[in-house]
Amino acid sequence: MTDSGPAGQHTVRRHNCALVLGAIASSPGVSRAGVAARTGLTKATVSTLVDRLVTASLVREEGRQHRSGPGRRGTSLSLSPDGPCGLGVEIGVDYLATCVVGLTGEVRDERVRRVDNRDRPPGRVLARVAQELGRALARAEGERITVGGVGVAVPGLVEAPSGRVIVAPNLGWQDVDLAAELRRRVPVLPGDLVVGNEANLAAVAELDALRHRDESVLDSFVHVSGEVGIGAGIVLGGVLFDGSHGFGGELGHFPVQARGPRCPCGARGCLERLAGQDAILERARADDVETLVSLLDAGERTATAAVRSAGRMLGSALSAVVNLLDVPTIVLGGTYARLHPWLADPLTAELTDRVMGSPWRPVEVRRSVLGAEAAVRGAAASALRTVLTDPDTYIARFTQAEERTTNSVGNRIEGGSGSSPAS
Amino acid sequence: MTDSGPAGQHTVRRHNCALVLGAIASSPGVSRAGVAARTGLTKATVSTLVDRLVTASLVREEGRQHRSGPGRRGTSLSLSPDGPCGLGVEIGVDYLATCVVGLTGEVRDERVRRVDNRDRPPGRVLARVAQELGRALARAEGERITVGGVGVAVPGLVEAPSGRVIVAPNLGWQDVDLAAELRRRVPVLPGDLVVGNEANLAAVAELDALRHRDESVLDSFVHVSGEVGIGAGIVLGGVLFDGSHGFGGELGHFPVQARGPRCPCGARGCLERLAGQDAILERARADDVETLVSLLDAGERTATAAVRSAGRMLGSALSAVVNLLDVPTIVLGGTYARLHPWLADPLTAELTDRVMGSPWRPVEVRRSVLGAEAAVRGAAASALRTVLTDPDTYIARFTQAEERTTNSVGNRIEGGSGSSPAS
């Protein structure tokens, strides 16, 4: 903490700062007077806090609106597109992805590297993750982007808030203290480090994307992330539902065949062994998703049959999900978003046959807006959420980093290497 | 409406009356001053409303507590055990049940009649329901019990708030306007008529029963009603979750065998065809549940194997439910409550094998407190809820009925036949 005032005063400022930033985030273009009205704070307090947020590049202030009519018009406040970014990392079963996303949702950097993480020792995977993370941080620094926090998406059960991965069957992981391991390997990690389940993060990212598109009417759905594993994110009334311990949404181990193939989870005949990406590729005799899509585009029969069969199995499992949860919409994400044109029909046919309420309330099956990028975007957004809910702590860290290279608080340098708190 | 004052005044009294009754219901033994403190109403207003509630037998007032110490002690207020009762009716696949439950949860009357309602025309079943309802009302009248409302539990999808049954596969019903049909057949039906899904009503009744037992720590669970059909009631954080249209919790049509037996729902291999009561009885070669329990008690092998097989299938389906919802507890209700000693082990073994988080957070499998009575009790409670949330309307109806046979409002007669609003 760089704050030198009494603790009580700091707590109040911290609270009010978050209140003001929240008001600006939810009403882009609002005036200072508007923020005062929304928060119940005095105009003087709002002005001081807005100045603080503007100096830290969290908020952008646009010139006075010279409109006709009586009264002085306020300036227009919104989240700054030049402010801090969240750095998202996704540890996929067969890839590593990173992305850098700003406060207003724009993607500043995005990389996906194909790499097989299956059955490698966690240490080797983590070394690679640390390397990718370091490169993404260096690129951000080169672009003079301030990284406000890091979020990591993993295909497994995560213990909150420690960031320990309890189990990730498709990676062969058990009890990996991911947050601690990454902090050890990347000592300059900026801001908070948040670890989450990839399917849950993908669902939240999709919800945000739908809101940006003004499709917020779609506030209850199950987002299915189809990769090597299959995960689900359950959104009910605009809020992620992830259960009593955050372990919810594990659709991949839905029992399909009692005597089916053995799954790394220990059970047999799990949905992801029969309808996951690898199962489809093997049955379609395709090496990767791009090849598969080419075969499907050409109407090749084996590939088409493989995807249709997966669609039926997925549809049967999802019929059980809809019968249980009565959600109106299924969103196909990950690889399934790519395969949507061929998956949707057999999947919808199963839902129509098996969902009790479907003759009266047909279930909508739609393609994810974000596709395979949803989880890593969600990871980046989860990192930014810690900045948005506690801007004062971010500012304290940011100015501390700045002070090392500049002599005045809040006077952001325009060149040099000191612009990132990671430096 | 019997109220003669202006509309605004009536609306306020109606609101305040519900507020006062709610405060008394949630704090049994509270004083008038305590109610005033909890509601923010003046003591004078509280006194007037409490008098109104006492006169209507909704609230019981017990004598001044003569304790030592300064200050006048208030009287102690609580819901009246002699007040109105809810009449619950359950239309089972192979039985009709009725029960009468008071405001404080005591059961005043309960009857179960074995009758096969399968594939009978809805009209014939409804005639029988109307007959049972009429008998229950007559018994209540004979006991001078005021029935404040009627709740009906059905094994199917119900459209709220119309009370229309959209589909009930095991009854062979489709589009039956149950509420309207019952009102037509039983013109003296007292108070509101509420129709609900039996599994959801059972789960709410179980939640209430757990609260009465001070087990309110158990506030997230899936209650499985095992009868001829299988239904689930999902309770999350102390609240029933029944989905976007109230169609949630349909566990019975969980897909178990792609080429399994045909189900009245239209699909194949549904859980309830393979692990429901009739499937177990057939496999165990038992005519009814009592015979089955005798065979199980005697350790008969065919019966034991039949129940264990059902337990494994149920466990496999419930593993998918827990993987999806991450609920810590499964409550076995209905016939499954009777079979709990033989079902629990194979069921728990499947959960242990298939639930991803179970090595870290084992799932608890417990027997329902209410057993097969849960749904009809829930139906009765749902009828009383309308009295508790709008006591003023109940009082208006009640005094209207009283006025027909007595000459003064609120002067409850002690004898004669006019004590029930159904008369």
Interface residues (C-beta under 8 A of the other chain):
Chain A: L157 I166 V167 P169 S220 A232 I234 L236 F241 D242 G243 S244 H245 G246 F247 G248 G249 E250 L251 H253 F254 P255 A258 C265 G266 A267 S316 A317 S319 A320 V321 N323 L324 L325 D326 V327 P328 D353 R354 M356 G357 P359 W360 R361
Chain B: L157 E159 I166 V167 P169 S220 A232 I234 L236 F241 D242 G243 S244 H245 G246 F247 G248 G249 E250 L251 H253 F254 P255 A258 C265 G266 A267 S316 A317 S319 A320 V321 N323 L324 L325 D326 V327 P328 D353 R354 M356 G357 P359 W360 R361
